[in-house]
Structure formats: structure tokens, C-alpha cells
Amino acid sequence: MSFSATVKNEICRKVIPEENCPIGELAAILRSTKSIEIDNKNISITVNTESSAVARRIYSIIKSKDSTNVEVQIAKNRRLKKHHSYIVKISNLSDNIIKQSKFLKSDSKTYRNINKRIPMDILKIRNCKKAYLRGYFLCNGSITNPEKSYHLELVSYNQKHAKDLTDLLSCFDLNGKYIKRNNYYITYLKESEQIVDLLNIFGAYNSLLDVENIRIIKDMRNNINRVVNCETANLSKTVNTAVRQIRAIRKIEDLWGIENLPDNLEDLARLRLKNREASLKELGELLNPPIGKSGVNYRLKKIEKIAEGL
């Protein structure tokens, strides 16, 4: 089961529409489809989903508001042969549902009069805003497995609705953005913290904890990798520097003689030859009297400069 399906099943199992603004979810369901038929002033819509839990939820929400004719059909999914898709057909939408969901701009039942925008005037209560986002995600949303990446998206069939979704997300301080993809508009979140906040809005608390746990593990891995890379880089730099210094000292030894160096440089040169893997700090502690890291670095640079002049 995909992570999206897990989240949707949890929402359907735990969040009861009757207690969380069913009008908000109803309005989202009606705007989640482009399959709308108007015949003899009767409006019918069809919603497709791969989740049986979502299909049952749509059925129960519609039935709880009206005796409108609703049926659920099961079809083989051509893309995923082992899975089924569920087709929820809502025939002859009642005037009650149309009014409550603000599905039409006026009383005229025509395609041109369909209200594709989010009806913010019926989502004044915070719970109703949550319900709309939750209902729309159930019908037209998806979330990537957080072990792979952080990405949640909502598919709209027109640009104005996608813009409305970003505005609705901003009511909860979520910075949603939208782009056009083929003939659709995708409203998306890509930050793990914002996805966690939206799962909290949905009421998907178990899924929220799963994302948080994965995020903690990823952060730990990233921190460990960062430390290891930093230590590896420092070690590589130390080794390369030591090799360069030893080459300079060997050159002086072959062409001039280490004993001809000033006493302070001679002592350090001989220490470096005996302690090839020692850091500057360790070399300074071996000198008598000991000196600091910067002092050792200064003397070794003088030795390298002498070698360059030979």
C-alpha cells in the first residue's frame, strides 16, 4: 500500500465528517471532478478513486445531506492490474446540496454557471477550511513516501481553483505553490515541516508521526555524513600538508643539509621527519620548549620557503 493510501485510509477511519463540517468536505468533493453532466437541468457528477475507504466516505457524506441517488461501481484499474478503482456516481444533485455547497453561481443549471472556485463564504469557520482541504486531498491529492522525498500535491482542473487552494493553505501559514502540468494545475508543498502541519490539519496523526520519525532519522544520517565528510576533508588536508613539508625537508637535506638550518627550524624539521602523521598541535607539544599551532605553522612555512630557494 502506498503512503498516500495509508494517509487516506487513516483519515477516513478516524475523522468523522458529521463532527468536522461535512459542508466543507461536500464542497471539496463536488469540485474534485471534471466529469459533470447537465441533462434536462439535472446535474450529475462522477468521482474516481483507487481507495474503497474514500468511496465509502463520499457515499456517506452525500447520503447524510440528501437522498440523492448515489451508486458505487468497481472497475479494474488498467494501469495497476492487481488493483481496483472505484467510481462514485452521484445522479441528479438535489437543490439542497447545490445550495449548501455553492456549486452554482446562480439558480441557472448550465455548464457556464458552475462555480469552480472555493466557496470561502461557507468556509468561515476554521474547521470548515480544514474539512475542505481534507476532502479535496482524499479525492485529488497524493503524498510521496517520505523515505524518498517530501512532496504533497493537490490536482485542480483550472487555475483559479489552484490559486484558491494556495490562499486556503495560507490561512494555516502553509506556503503552497502551484504550477501547470499538462492540462492540470498542481498545488504542492515540498517542505517536511509544512507537510507535517497539513497532516495535522487532516487529522492523520499516525502518518504525521511516521513522517516525523523518518525526518529525524534522515537528519541524523545527514549530520553524521556531514561530520564524516568534514573529518575526512581535514584528514586529507593534514596528510597533504605533511607530505609537502616532508618533501621540502628532504630537499634541504639532500642539497644543503638540515644541520645548516637555524636551531629552531632544525629541531622542527627533524621532528616532522620522525612524526609524519602528527598534527601541527602535536608537533608543537613535542618541541622543547613547546610552542603553539600557529608558531609551528610559521616555522614550517619558513622551511618550505628555504626549500623553494634551493
N, C-alpha and C positions, 0 to 999 in steps of 0.2 A: 504494500500500500504506500502511495506517495505521501510526502509530508503534507501537501495540500489536502489530500483526502482525510488524513488524520486530524488536521485542524478543523475541517468542515464537520466531520463526524462528532468531534468534541463539542462544537458549538451547538449542533442540532440536539445532542444528548443532554446538555447542561442548561442552555439558555431557553427559558420558556417565553414565547412571544407575548402571551397574554399579560405578562408582568413587565414587559420591556417594550412598550409602544408598538403593537402589531401594525399600526398605520404606517410607521416608518419602514418596516420590512415590506409591507404590501406595496408601497410606492416604489421601492427598490426593485421588487420582483417584476412589476409591470414595465419598468424602464430597462430591464436587463436583456430584453429580446428585441430583435428586429423583425421577428415573424409575427406580424399583425395583420389581421383580415377584417375588413369592414364590408358587410353584406346586408343590404336592407336595413341599414342603420344599426346593425348588431356588430359589436366588436368582439373578436376572439383573438387570443394570443397563444403562442406555443413556447414553452421554455424547455431547453435541452440541458441535461446534466448527466454526469457519469456517476453521481452519488445517489444511492437509494435513500439515504437519510435526508438529503436536500429535497428530493422529490416528495417524500412524505411530509416534510415541513411546509413546502409550498402548498401542498394539498390541504393540510390542516389549517393554514393561515387563511386561504381563500374560503374554505368551508366555515371557518369561525366567523367570518364577516358577512357571509351571504349564502344562499342556497344555489349560487351559480353552478352550472354544470361543469364539473372538473373530472378529468379522467387521466390516468397514468398508464402509458404504454411502455413496454420494454422492447428494445431493439438491439441487435448485435452491433457492436462497435467495429466498423471496418478497419480502423487503424489499429485497434487493440483487440485481436480476435478472441482473447480469453475473457474479455470484459463486456459488460452490457452498458448501454446508455439508456437513460430514462427520459421519456417525452411526456411533459405535463401539458395537456390541452385544456385551456380554460375557455369554454364556449359562452358566447353571449354575456359579456361582462355586464353586471347589473348597474343601474344608475347609482346605487348606493356606493359600490366600490369605486366607480369612476369619480364620483364627487369627493369621497373621502381621500382618495389618492391624488386628486387634482390631475387626472390623466388627460383631460381635455382642457383647452384654453377657454372654451365656452360650451354651450349646450349642443352645438352642431357636431354630429359624429361623422367627421371626414378625416382623411389622412393628414390633410394640411393643418387640421386643428389639434392634432396630437401634441401634447406637451412633453417634449423630450428633456426639458430642464429638470433639475432637482427642485421640488416644491418646498422652498425654505420656509414658507409661511405656515406649513403644517409640521415643521421640524423645529419649533421654537424651544422646546424642552430638550435638555442635553441628552436624556435617554432616547429621545426620538432620533436625534442626529446619530447616536451610536447604532440605533436599530437600522437606519438606512445603510450605513457603512457595512454593518454586519450582513444584512440581507443582500446587498449588492455583491459582496465578496463571495457569499455562498453560491450565487448564480453565475457571476462573471469574474471571479478572482482566482488567483493562484499564488503560491509561495514556494520558492525554491528550497530544497533541502539545505538547511543552514550549515551542514557539514561541507557543502560545496561552495556556496556563496550566499550573500544576503540580498534577496530580491523578492519584493512583493509587488504584484501588479493587478490592476483592475481594468477590464476592457470595456470601452464605450463605443457606441456606433456613430457618435457625432461629436464634434469638437466642443460645443457648448456644454455638453454633459461632462466631458473630461475636465473642462475648466471649473465647472461647479464642484466636481469631486475634489479638486485641489483646494478650493475655497472651504469645502466642508472639512477636509483634513486639517486645514489651518486653524479651525475652531478648537482643535485639540493640540495646537502647537506642533503639528506634523508638517514637515516641508515636502509635500508631494509635488512631483513634476509630471508633465505629460508630453508625449511625443506621438507623431503619426507613424503607424506601421501598416503598410499596405492600405487597406480601406478602413482601418480601425484607429482608434486613439487609445493609447496606453497610459494610464496614470500609475506612477510607480514610486516605491520607496526603496532605497538601497543601503540605508544605514541601519545597522543591527539594533541600535537603541530605539529608533523610531518604529521599527518592525515590532519590537517587544512591546512598545507602548500601544500599538494598534491591536496586537493580540490581547492585550489587557482590556481594550475597549470592546473587543469581540466577546470577551468572557472566556477565552481559550487559555485558561491558566496552566494546565498541564503542558500544552505546547509552548507556552511562554517560558516555563521552567526548562524545557528541553533546549530552547534557543539560548537561554542564559548559560546553561551548563556547557553547551558547545562553544559559546563565546569565551567563557572562562578558560577552557582547555586550549582554544586557539591562541588566546592572549598569552598563556603560559608558554606554549610552544614558540610563539614569536619572540617572547622575551628571552627564552633560552637560546634560540638561534641567534638573536642579536648579541647576546653576551659571548657565545662561542665564536661568532664571526669577528667580534671586536678583539677577543683574546688571540685568535688566530692571526689577525692582521698585526697586532702588536708584537706577537712572537716572530712573525715573518720579518717585520721591520727590524727587530732586535738582532736576529740572525744575519740579515743582510748587512747591517751596520757593522757587526762584529767581523764578518768576512772581509769587508772593505778595510777595516782598521788593521787586521792581521796582515793583509796584503801590503799595506803601507809599511808596517813594521818590518816585514820580511825584505822588502825592497831596501830599506835603510840598512838592515843587517848585511845584505849582500853587497851593496855598493859603498857603504860608508862605515858601518859598524854601530851597533846600538850603544856601545860604550862611549861613543863620541857625542851622544845626546846629553843635554843638561841633566843633572841628577834626578830632578823631579820627573822629567819625561822618561828617563831610562827606567826608573823603578816601575812606572806605569806601563811602559812597553813590555817589560818582562812579565809583569802580572797578567797583561792581556794575552800573551802567548801561552801562559800556563792555565789560564781560565777563559777558554774560548767562548763558553756559553754563559758566562756571568754577565749580569746587567750592569749598567753604569753605577747604580747604587751599591751593588755588591762589590764592585772593583774599588769604589771609594772607601768602603769599610775595611778592605784588606790592606790599604796603604797605612803607613806609619809616619806621621800621624794621619788618622782618617780624614777624608775630605768629602764634601757633598757631591751630589749627582752633577750639578752644573759645573763644579770645578773639574771633575773627571772629563766631562764632555769638552770643556775648553782645552784641556791638555791634549786630549786625543786629536782634536782638530788641528792643534799646532803640529803634532806628529805627522798627520796626513799632509799638511802644507809643506813640511820639510821634505816628505817623500816625493811630492809633486815637483819640487825644485831639483831633484837629483836626475 
